């Protein structure tokens, strides 16, 4: 068990900088998720922690120890790969015991540790099979088993569920959550799927273009996104953004309006000046149908999911706003609707995209 | 669509193949006024006939072994058994291949065709040395050049170069290298040992001729197999290496647990291809030694060509080809069985 500390971590390939200075502290036993779009550097960052990529600048510590120059095996880490990386010619038992075989451990120790890992992952019946006889989920279980046997201080997961089908992904997600509760180990998990991030993490690190956008608990990120990127990335369906102008601000709230909407009152954390150009963020789930709502449009798309109805409505300017309405709402295409936002759940961002 | 291809394969592969099998049971010659006759398996007997002759030492009237001044026992001449001796019709026309002394008795192995037997043994020696040597060397080179280094393609090209040069040209060049007077190899050894190394006629002595041809053959084709190994190496997923490095595997352990198992299919292919190519050893012999000196570099294919065209004995040449075919087929099957995936 150990904490992980990153100080000014940078990675560059020649002149191209892919990680542009990351400072981060991951507490002992914490489940941290790196999330971001493809190419944001999240996998590179994880591979640098693992020791598979050199660190161009900065210091990386696991526990009290600076590990920049240690080979992967001495960093007390275990890694689970997206492609499983289990050895095709070995049985499950041999795969799980691989690290022990390499270290020359006696047979009794191997058997005991493999049995323990198999019990935790409920795969005792698979031990004598070969990887080619396993399903994707079972293969990933073997890979996790191999990680458990190492008794690492830090578990590293590189998009471990991306190769699984949707239903299995949900199951494995729950199992990983349970595994974390059982082992109480520090885990770092990389994904591009914000749902995985929201459900698994104690702490989410949102990355974009090699820069940390925001670090916080899932709900912090959901309710107080630090900037436009985080606001747009976290939450599904995606947050609506409307260009607005501030009319006035009072008591921690600002009255804003746009060509498309009537005046809307939104909370502000800092302050805005009258006439300032802002971006108003409204989550689809925070919109409701009302007779006198400030936002008027025509229904362009209806998706009925049973428990909710997602509609897209075209505003006069042509911008399509998405609303997730609770329950089954009787609407038809082309019908004019009026929507009212929940005023306590609105977000305002300044011209540079930072939340105000 | 496949019509022309099937026709050509039929004309140049299947038909000659069937012809060879058919002709091996006749007395067909290349040019002859006599009609061809079916002779059964006599061609095979002629080539493969072996017999064992126990030679008792000569004894005097008292039953004592006759010895010469040096104390060596005196044996009757083998010729007296194999030349029109009505008591031993089974030995008639055979020649001594080699003999082994057990106690006083000298066991003489007689062969109906000693040259063919020599060719058979030489070919087997060639295969047994070349297959592991060439395969292993090619794997070593492949591991060396399977790295992301600047200019690594230059090395790949250099190692592959001998493969694209005709084997006849390579053989001619190596004749200069092996030359007994001012050959490159002799000069090199001389300058390395400051003149202490005596000049060797590498291709002109029975002891060194086959070895010289083995070295040259390994060098010529090693690049080809290196490329096959390289393609095998590049099919192994890099994440497997990463997983192994996280588990702390040493270089040797990585090779043993990741690389080598991942190369299993490539290994079977390389082994079978080298074996088959080695059994077909001909061009080097034809250009460099013509089977000599003293039949020390005779090989099966060289014999087949010599008999079929040199001596115009088409049926003899065909028989050798059929024997070679059966040999290679059975060895390939054995190799496949030995290297099968064990479940």
Interface residues (C-beta under 8 A of the other chain):
Chain A: X50 X51 X52 X71 X72 X73 X74 X77 X78 X79 X81 X83 X85 X86 X87 X88 X89 X90 X98 X99 X101 X102 X103 X146 X150
Chain B: X237 X239 X240 X242 X243 X244 X245 X246 X247 X248 X249 X250 X253 X257 X258 X261 X262 X264
